[in-house]
Amino acid sequence: MDSKTIDKLGDELFEAWRTRTAIGQLTQEYPAMTVEEAYGVQQRTIARRRQSGVRVVGKKIGLTSKVVQKMLDVDQPDFGYLLSDMAYGEGEAIPIANMIAPSRQERTTGAMTSDIGVTFLYQIDKRLKLTERLAEIRTRLSLAMLFITHDLRVAAQVCDQVAVMQRGRIVEYGPAREVFLTPRHEYTRALFAAAPGRSFAFGG
């Protein structure tokens, strides 16, 4: 898929958003579309929306259940942007006129509003045993869990797969043990070199 086609599809999604008009799934028209091309379409759509005055207020990462992953042949998380017209305050009305086909889905989410020292988080976890509880819940309910953290020690304890992001892009992805023991990307190696408590047995 060339850049003109990617821009064309991004523009189609932008117009669908602007006019509140449903369009068909792009993968039905372009079944050979790659993940990289899909993210290119997303980037084009975001750029058009930002030109219209919408602001980027955050980023998001998501992973669905193992059953849905198998059904859709998806084996990695998806990444996107939170825009200013997606954000609503507690108790604030959400205008239904802005939606095409509204539906309700339950999600377990979390948001980082400020950076917190990893040493402080480590002390909290030692007291509350949060990582142990998360691991127990995941096993008991057979859940797929998405865990976002800056603390590599925590990731080593609770994650089966790890994605390392730099400036909003994935630079390394793979089994946790493989990433921790033999990091391939220089940014991943730099994270381990800078981690507090470097004597911790990552991936051991």
C-alpha positions as CSV (number, residue, x, y, z in Angstrom):
1,M,0.0,0.0,0.0
2,D,1.5,3.3,-1.1
3,S,1.5,6.6,0.9
4,K,-1.3,8.1,-1.3
5,T,-3.6,5.2,-0.5
6,I,-2.8,5.5,3.2
7,D,-3.6,9.2,3.2
8,K,-6.8,8.5,1.2
9,L,-8.0,6.1,3.8
10,G,-7.1,8.4,6.7
11,D,-9.0,11.2,5.0
12,E,-12.0,8.9,4.6
13,L,-12.0,8.1,8.3
14,F,-11.7,11.8,9.1
15,E,-14.7,12.6,7.0
16,A,-16.7,9.8,8.6
17,W,-15.8,11.4,12.0
18,R,-16.6,14.9,10.8
19,T,-19.9,14.1,9.3
20,R,-20.9,11.3,11.8
21,T,-21.4,8.9,8.9
22,A,-20.6,5.2,9.1
23,I,-18.3,3.6,6.5
24,G,-17.3,0.0,5.9
25,Q,-14.3,-1.7,7.5
26,L,-11.2,-0.7,5.7
27,T,-9.8,-4.3,6.0
28,Q,-12.7,-5.6,4.0
29,E,-11.7,-3.4,1.1
30,Y,-8.0,-3.9,1.7
31,P,-7.7,-7.4,3.3
32,A,-3.9,-7.4,2.8
33,M,-3.4,-4.2,4.9
34,T,-0.5,-4.6,7.3
35,V,-0.4,-3.4,10.9
36,E,2.2,-0.8,9.9
37,E,-0.1,0.5,7.2
38,A,-3.1,0.6,9.6
39,Y,-1.1,2.7,12.0
40,G,-0.2,5.0,9.1
41,V,-3.9,5.4,8.4
42,Q,-4.4,6.2,12.0
43,Q,-1.6,8.8,12.0
44,R,-3.2,10.5,8.9
45,T,-6.6,10.6,10.6
46,I,-5.1,12.1,13.8
47,A,-3.3,14.7,11.9
48,R,-6.5,15.8,10.1
49,R,-8.4,15.9,13.4
50,R,-5.6,18.0,15.0
51,Q,-5.9,20.4,12.1
52,S,-9.6,20.8,12.9
53,G,-8.7,21.9,16.4
54,V,-8.9,18.7,18.4
55,R,-6.0,18.2,20.8
56,V,-4.1,15.1,21.8
57,V,-4.5,14.7,25.6
58,G,-3.0,11.2,26.1
59,K,-2.2,7.9,24.6
60,K,-3.8,4.5,25.1
61,I,-2.8,0.9,24.8
62,G,-5.3,-2.0,24.8
63,L,-5.4,-5.8,24.7
64,T,-8.6,-7.9,24.5
65,S,-9.3,-11.3,26.1
66,K,-7.5,-14.4,24.8
67,V,-10.8,-15.7,23.4
68,V,-11.2,-12.6,21.2
69,Q,-7.5,-12.5,20.4
70,K,-7.9,-16.0,18.9
71,M,-11.1,-15.2,17.1
72,L,-9.6,-12.1,15.5
73,D,-6.1,-13.6,15.1
74,V,-4.6,-10.7,17.2
75,D,-1.6,-11.5,19.4
76,Q,-0.3,-8.0,20.3
77,P,-1.7,-4.9,22.0
78,D,-3.0,-2.0,20.0
79,F,-1.9,1.6,20.5
80,G,-3.8,4.8,19.9
81,Y,-4.4,8.4,21.0
82,L,-6.8,10.0,23.4
83,L,-8.1,13.2,21.9
84,S,-9.8,16.1,23.7
85,D,-13.2,15.3,22.3
86,M,-13.0,11.8,23.9
87,A,-12.4,13.1,27.5
88,Y,-15.3,13.8,29.8
89,G,-15.3,14.7,33.5
90,E,-16.9,12.8,36.3
91,G,-20.7,13.1,35.9
92,E,-20.4,15.1,32.7
93,A,-23.0,14.4,30.0
94,I,-21.8,12.7,26.8
95,P,-23.7,14.0,23.8
96,I,-25.2,11.1,22.0
97,A,-25.5,13.2,18.8
98,N,-21.7,12.9,18.4
99,M,-22.0,9.1,18.0
100,I,-22.9,6.9,15.1
101,A,-23.7,3.6,16.8
102,P,-23.2,3.9,20.5
103,S,-22.8,0.8,22.7
104,R,-21.6,0.1,26.2
105,Q,-18.6,-2.1,27.0
106,E,-17.0,-2.7,30.4
107,R,-13.3,-1.9,30.6
108,T,-10.7,-2.1,33.3
109,T,-8.5,1.1,32.9
110,G,-6.0,3.2,34.7
111,A,-4.5,6.6,34.0
112,M,-1.2,8.1,35.0
113,T,-1.6,11.8,35.8
114,S,2.0,12.3,37.0
115,D,5.3,10.5,37.2
116,I,6.0,8.6,40.4
117,G,9.4,7.3,41.5
118,V,9.8,3.6,40.9
119,T,11.4,3.2,44.3
120,F,8.3,4.6,46.0
121,L,6.0,2.2,44.0
122,Y,8.2,-0.7,44.9
123,Q,7.8,0.1,48.6
124,I,4.0,0.3,48.2
125,D,3.9,-3.1,46.4
126,K,6.0,-4.7,49.2
127,R,3.3,-3.6,51.7
128,L,0.2,-4.3,49.7
129,K,1.4,-7.3,47.6
130,L,-0.3,-5.8,44.6
131,T,1.6,-7.7,42.0
132,E,0.8,-11.0,43.8
133,R,-2.9,-10.2,43.8
134,L,-2.9,-9.2,40.2
135,A,-1.2,-12.5,39.2
136,E,-3.7,-14.5,41.3
137,I,-6.7,-12.7,39.8
138,R,-5.4,-13.2,36.3
139,T,-4.8,-16.9,36.9
140,R,-8.1,-17.5,38.7
141,L,-10.3,-15.8,36.1
142,S,-8.2,-16.6,33.0
143,L,-7.9,-13.0,32.2
144,A,-5.7,-11.2,29.7
145,M,-4.1,-8.3,31.6
146,L,-2.5,-5.2,30.3
147,F,0.0,-3.7,32.7
148,I,1.6,-0.4,32.0
149,T,4.6,0.5,34.2
150,H,7.9,2.3,34.3
151,D,9.2,-0.2,36.9
152,L,11.0,-3.0,35.1
153,R,11.1,-5.0,38.3
154,V,7.3,-5.1,38.5
155,A,7.1,-6.0,34.8
156,A,9.5,-8.9,35.3
157,Q,7.1,-10.3,38.0
158,V,3.7,-10.0,36.3
159,C,4.2,-9.9,32.5
160,D,4.4,-12.8,30.0
161,Q,4.8,-10.5,27.0
162,V,6.6,-7.1,27.1
163,A,6.4,-4.1,24.7
164,V,9.0,-1.4,25.2
165,M,7.9,2.1,23.9
166,Q,10.1,5.0,23.1
167,R,8.4,8.3,22.1
168,G,5.1,6.6,21.5
169,R,6.4,3.8,19.3
170,I,7.1,0.2,20.1
171,V,10.9,-0.4,19.7
172,E,10.9,-4.0,21.1
173,Y,8.3,-6.6,21.7
174,G,8.5,-10.3,22.8
175,P,8.3,-12.8,25.7
176,A,9.3,-11.1,29.0
177,R,12.1,-13.4,29.7
178,E,13.6,-12.9,26.3
179,V,13.3,-9.1,26.5
180,F,14.8,-9.0,30.0
181,L,17.7,-11.4,29.4
182,T,18.7,-10.5,25.8
183,P,17.3,-7.0,25.0
184,R,17.9,-6.2,21.3
185,H,17.1,-2.5,21.1
186,E,19.5,0.1,22.5
187,Y,16.7,1.9,24.3
188,T,15.7,-1.3,26.1
189,R,19.3,-1.8,27.2
190,A,19.5,1.8,28.4
191,L,16.4,1.3,30.5
192,F,17.9,-1.7,32.2
193,A,21.2,0.2,32.8
194,A,19.3,3.1,34.4
195,A,16.9,0.9,36.5
196,P,17.1,1.4,40.3
197,G,18.3,-1.8,42.0
198,R,20.2,-3.2,39.0
199,S,21.2,-6.2,41.1
200,F,17.5,-7.4,40.7
201,A,17.4,-10.6,38.8
202,F,15.4,-9.5,35.8
203,G,13.7,-12.4,34.1
204,G,15.2,-14.9,36.6
